[in-house]
Amino acid sequence: MDFSSLETWGYFAVAFFSFGGSFFIVAAVGVFAYMGHMDLILGLSIAIVFNFIGDNFLFYLGKYQKKEIQPYFAKHKRKLALATLIMRKYGILAIFIQKFIYGVKTIVPISMALSKYDFKKFVFFNAFASIVFVGVIGLSSYYMSESIISFFMAVKERPWIAPIVLVSIIGIMWFGMEKMTKKR
């Protein structure tokens, strides 16, 4: 086994970053599989398993390690409140929705645990949510790989595009989070 190749380390990266719920690593699996550098089914399967484990770990922390994690969330009270509102408003769907919302995907499982949500129920629905999340992102990026690769080639030719796109994405996310967390 060659330990210097993307084919080897790529799967470890998928496992590591999927544990944290990374949207981008799952999209990368689709693109790299399209390019022939990874196996699509294996990469997405690893992402599903580690995404599932990561959210269950966060739920466990919220349920059984409350005192130890509270200092880390002192600055994120609004996000915690938003996660609680999402959970109350959407119930089980919150487990699915949170996977797609950057900034609250870490907090929703903890918020659900703090609100005394049943751990077995969470695990059950989280399994399906992980499959849906990884499937949607991974397969979308696989089938849109030509467009994604073309975009990166355009950025390579015109490097000034990258900061504009990055600032735009961060701005949209910041504006969206501000809008969602403001008192009404």
Buried (B, 14 or more C-beta within 10 A) or exposed (E): EEEEEEBEEBBEBBBEBBBBBBBEBBBBBBBBBBEEBBBBEEBBBBBBBBBBBBBBEBBBBBBEEEEEBEEEBEEBEBBBBBBBBBBEEEEBEBBBBBBBBBBBBBBBBBBBBBEEBEBEEBBEBBBEBBBBBBBEBBBBBBEBBEEBEEEEEEBEEEEEBEEEEEEEEEEEEEEEBEEBBEEE
